[in-house]
Every structure is written in structure tokens, then in C-alpha cells.
Amino acid sequence: MSEHPTAESGPPQRTVGLEIPAEFRFVSMARVAAASLAAELDPAIDDLEDLRVAVNELVGILVEAATGGTILIRIDRKSVV
């Protein structure tokens, strides 16, 4: 994701969507996506680890409750000034 708008890409995106199959083996994809976006904001290591744990638990609960299909996760990245 680029922070610099171009004629082709338009303004920088702040929201990322990730759709994964409702299976436990895909939980790590959501965790990695959230941590990667958060890392761009230069958080403390402990905060990044807390985010990973929270996303892992939340998506795990969603997968457990799902009856097949997919899970859509939206991550809104807001910069800190």
C-alpha cells in the first residue's frame, strides 16, 4: 500500500479488506495483515504483540461460530500525528 497518491492509484487507502475462508488455518493471514498495517504506524513492540493476540482471538471466535463460507475483515488504518 502506497502512501503517495498517483494518477493510477488515487488517494492512499486507509481501509483494507481481507476475506478468508472460515477455517482455522487462515486465522494467521488476518493476524499478519493487521500487524503489517499497524507496523507502519511505528507502535511499541508490546502494543503490536497485543494487537496480534487480539486479532488471533477475535478471528478464531468468528471461525468457530461460522457455519462455513467466508469471513470478511476490514482493517481501518488511521495515522497517529
Residue pairs with C-beta under 8 A, 6 or more apart in sequence:
1 12
1 13
1 16
1 37
2 9
2 12
3 12
4 12
5 11
5 12
14 76
14 77
14 78
15 74
15 75
15 76
15 77
16 33
16 37
16 74
16 75
16 77
17 72
17 73
17 74
17 75
18 29
18 30
18 33
18 72
18 73
18 74
18 75
19 70
19 71
19 72
19 73
20 26
20 27
20 29
20 30
20 59
20 70
20 71
20 73
21 69
21 70
21 71
22 62
22 63
22 66
22 67
22 68
22 69
22 70
22 71
23 63
24 60
24 63
26 63
27 56
27 59
27 60
27 63
28 56
30 55
30 56
30 59
30 73
31 52
31 55
31 56
31 59
33 73
33 75
34 51
34 52
34 55
34 75
35 48
35 51
35 52
35 55
37 75
37 77
38 47
38 48
38 51
38 77
39 48
40 77
41 77
41 79
41 80
43 51
59 71
59 73
62 71
63 71
